[in-house]
Amino acid sequence: MIDLYTASTGNGRRATIALAECGLPYKVHKLDLAKGDGKKPEFLKINPAGAIPAIVDADGPGGKKVTLSQSGAILLYAVEKSGKFIPKDPAKRAEAYQWFMQATTDVAPTSSAIFYVSTHLPVKDAGNTAYFEQRFLTQLGIVDKQLEGRDYIAGECSIADLALYPVIAARKAMVDAAPGLANVKAWAARMAARPGVAKAMADNG
Ligand SMILES: N[C@@H](CCC(=O)N[C@@H](CS)C(=O)NCC(=O)O)C(=O)O
């Protein structure tokens, strides 16, 4: 049983989706970030950065305990442990890695930037928010082209899809309202209908 520390955010959901889709049993510990749960001493022992998600797997490699943070690392840990969602063919695997990186280092940070400029920065500027919203939609346009004629980003369902979906789910209203992106919208509906994703979204909140 893996202990999962999470909250209702895209990063939290990425970890939960990873565990659910990989069929790894987990127990959810929900943190209330607004109330400071992430900065409590007991959680800082698990992730000194005070950020969710984090997992503790008592049955890690060699039967040893593994404590891990960073949603992308948790996703990679889950797929390696289960042997799922990493294409066996080396060329397809490389393609899945490329789109995994696009999701985690391009799209997810842009979505975070929208959040920070519109809620956290001391000076709010609608132009800054619009800049990052446009950047986000441009990045999704690239995914949309890749999805042409494909059900999943790298052909078969892979780490690329599991990494990107929680970002799109968190920005559903913006994506649905955007012109075009027909392939991304159809893919998002396909992802939402997957039993593992649906279970994770319900478990994580
Ligand atoms: N790159 C990290 C980001 C983790 C992160 O920023 N988590 C947020 C919630 S989505 C958090 O816990 N923030 C509280 C804080 O940093 O104080 C990941 O992918 O896990």
The ligand as a MOL file (V3000), in Angstrom:
LIG
                    3D

  0  0  0     0  0            999 V3000
M  V30 BEGIN CTAB
M  V30 COUNTS 20 19 0 0 0
M  V30 BEGIN ATOM
M  V30 1 N 6.8440 20.4920 -9.6460 0
M  V30 2 C 6.1050 20.0400 -8.5190 0
M  V30 3 C 5.2060 21.1520 -8.0360 0
M  V30 4 C 4.6030 20.8400 -6.6960 0
M  V30 5 C 3.7350 21.9960 -6.2290 0
M  V30 6 O 4.0010 23.1630 -6.5320 0
M  V30 7 N 2.7170 21.6720 -5.4510 0
M  V30 8 C 1.8170 22.7040 -4.9730 0
M  V30 9 C 0.3860 22.3100 -5.1750 0
M  V30 10 S 0.0500 22.0150 -6.8570 0
M  V30 11 C 2.0510 22.9050 -3.5040 0
M  V30 12 O 2.0250 21.9890 -2.7350 0
M  V30 13 N 2.3020 24.1630 -3.1470 0
M  V30 14 C 2.4800 24.5420 -1.7930 0
M  V30 15 C 3.7900 25.2250 -1.6280 0
M  V30 16 O 4.6600 25.0800 -2.4900 0
M  V30 17 O 3.9160 25.8960 -0.6250 0
M  V30 18 C 5.3090 18.7820 -8.8800 0
M  V30 19 O 5.0720 18.5360 -10.0720 0
M  V30 20 O 4.9500 18.0040 -7.9860 0
M  V30 END ATOM
M  V30 BEGIN BOND
M  V30 1 1 1 2
M  V30 2 1 2 3
M  V30 3 1 2 18
M  V30 4 1 3 4
M  V30 5 1 4 5
M  V30 6 2 5 6
M  V30 7 1 5 7
M  V30 8 1 7 8
M  V30 9 1 8 9
M  V30 10 1 8 11
M  V30 11 1 9 10
M  V30 12 2 11 12
M  V30 13 1 11 13
M  V30 14 1 13 14
M  V30 15 1 14 15
M  V30 16 2 15 16
M  V30 17 1 15 17
M  V30 18 2 18 19
M  V30 19 1 18 20
M  V30 END BOND
M  V30 END CTAB
M  END
